[in-house]
């Protein structure tokens, strides 16, 4: 009995599974990349907001102190 | 008024990005690299934004040395800090892309190394500013350092032309291929990133103005 056609069938199933795995792996890393890129920018925005609040508070405290001295 | 303009620019950038992300998700996977190739829509625009920021920092630093106007010093530090954040995003997305395509997170080739050196130089610029107390001396030293740091930028850009690198040849100006119908998404994303960079820079610039006001109030409090 010639089993070559069956061997080919099994080979293609394995290939499809490998390809599916490769694609999933690809999507997984694409999402990691995008999440990290946006995370960096979001963290930077949060740092700026925190710095802004700190500056505002320091300025208003100093102004209040100067007014008291006057 | 200035706040309204900033919010409007931010809203435009967000709309462009949302529209682009939805469009990019619909695009088919690239023939050889698959889905990971789509990271190019962020990897390259953040790099171009970062390198544009370093060019602005160079011009601002030169103008500070010529005019001694502290606005240019504030602009240089604002744009450098924003550029550093974008370059970090570029390095990390590149590393993730490399992990899939090359099988390694990092390769010490000319492009990657020069980009890392560029990041370190600009991080050094910010550290230098923290180390000097006197404002005029700080601004002058920082401006000279920024001009020196910019020497690395052309090396980052042309490294893939000058040396054989693990990093591929440029997709847009050197034999690489980029599907033509993907181009509009790329250009819109580019515009969105530049807009975001501009908004960050203006916000950071205003913080420098507040910092200067704070320094003035401190001096006033000391003299009383």
Interface residues (C-beta under 8 A of the other chain):
Chain A: X22 X23 X25 X26 X27 X29 X30 X32 X33 X34 X36 X37 X40 X41 X44 X45 X48 X51 X52 X55 X56 X58 X59 X62 X63 X65 X66 X69
Chain B: X29 X33 X34 X35 X36 X38 X39 X42 X43 X46 X82 X85 X86 X88 X89 X92 X93 X96 X97 X99 X100 X196 X200 X203 X204 X207 X210 X211 X213 X214 X217 X218 X220 X221 X224
